[in-house]
């Protein structure tokens, strides 16, 4: 498992994000490793690959895939690492970026309805609202 993760990580660091075809192939391979490894992936620093996948989806405006992926990533990170772990906070920040991306604002709001402890947002109109929604906290 560690060898596969290390190889994919090396490729992720080398492939430019503008190379859509190669990044799509990498995302597919990362999804395959994730499906086979499950929680074990987190024990061999594989969460880097999962975060890379989320950022890759955001960078090519695939928010319809990025938002559920980011929500799953955040949920797993909270379960395995804890709510306040730095990697969980990074996952939440990336999820907020997906919520606040321009592509999300062009998509029908009902697709992304999510309830925070203080209110329900159809889609965030700015980064602060997106971050609040992803973090699940209220900000002044």
Buried (B, 14 or more C-beta within 10 A) or exposed (E): EEEBBEEBBEBBEEBEBEEEEBBBEBBEBBBEBBEEBEEBBBEBEBBBBBBBBBBBBBBBBBBBBBBEBBBBBBEBBBEBBEEEEEBBBBBBBBBBBBBBBEBBBEBEEEEBEBEBEEEEBEBBEEBEBBBBBBBBEEEE
